[in-house]
Amino acid sequence: MIKPLNGRAVIQVEEAKEQTVSGIVLPSAAKEKQQVGVVKATAENTEDFTSQLKEGDRVLFEKYAGSTFELDGEEFLIISESDIIAIVD
């Protein structure tokens, strides 16, 4: 796995829903990038930075934040913790 540095976190973005609540099936071109994901790793705590996240937290993040990358066939987002808006229960 990857270990983020300097106040960043690795997020596995949740897949966009294939269908609306009313049952309409969405084509892939109509799906927006999801803004919810699960924390897979966080930067280590230092004197200057203390992470508010832990592995497994489900979070909501800014729409255009972070950089995507692929590892072992899965897509992840590496993002600054300041771009994470909330922890979702």
C-alpha positions in Angstrom: 0.0 0.0 0.0 1.0 3.6 -0.4 1.9 5.9 2.6 0.9 9.5 2.2 3.1 12.4 3.5 2.6 16.0 4.7 -1.0 15.9 5.8 -2.4 13.9 3.0 -4.7 10.9 2.9 -5.3 8.1 0.5 -9.1 7.7 -0.4 -10.8 4.9 -2.3 -13.6 6.8 -4.0 -17.1 5.1 -3.9 -18.5 4.1 -7.2 -21.2 6.4 -8.7 -24.7 4.9 -8.6 -26.0 3.3 -11.7 -29.6 4.2 -11.1 -31.5 7.2 -9.6 -33.8 6.8 -6.6 -36.8 6.9 -9.0 -35.3 4.0 -11.0 -33.8 5.8 -14.0 -30.6 4.0 -15.2 -27.8 6.5 -15.9 -25.4 6.1 -18.8 -21.7 6.3 -17.8 -21.4 9.8 -19.4 -24.1 11.2 -17.1 -22.5 10.1 -13.9 -20.6 12.7 -11.9 -17.4 12.0 -10.0 -18.3 10.8 -6.6 -17.3 13.0 -3.6 -17.5 10.3 -1.0 -14.8 7.7 -0.2 -13.2 5.5 2.4 -9.8 6.4 4.0 -7.2 3.8 3.2 -4.1 5.5 4.7 -3.2 8.8 6.4 0.1 10.7 6.9 1.9 10.1 10.2 1.4 12.5 13.0 4.2 15.0 13.6 4.8 18.0 15.8 3.3 20.2 13.0 0.4 18.0 12.0 -2.1 15.7 13.7 -4.4 13.7 11.6 -8.1 13.8 12.4 -8.8 10.7 10.2 -8.3 7.0 10.7 -8.3 4.2 8.3 -11.8 3.1 7.4 -13.4 6.5 7.9 -16.0 7.4 5.2 -15.4 11.0 4.2 -16.9 13.7 2.0 -14.3 15.8 0.1 -14.1 18.8 -2.2 -15.2 18.1 -5.8 -11.9 18.8 -7.7 -9.4 18.1 -5.0 -6.6 15.6 -5.1 -4.8 13.5 -7.6 -6.0 10.1 -8.8 -3.8 7.1 -9.3 -4.2 3.4 -9.9 -2.6 0.7 -7.7 -3.1 -3.1 -8.2 -6.0 -2.4 -10.6 -7.9 -0.2 -8.1 -8.3 3.6 -8.4 -7.5 5.8 -5.5 -7.3 9.6 -4.7 -4.5 11.2 -2.8 -5.8 14.3 -1.1 -4.8 17.0 1.4 -6.7 16.5 4.6 -7.7 20.2 4.4 -9.7 19.3 1.3 -11.8 16.8 3.3 -15.0 18.4 4.4 -16.5 15.9 6.8 -16.5 12.4 8.2 -19.7 10.6 7.2 -21.4 8.0 9.4 
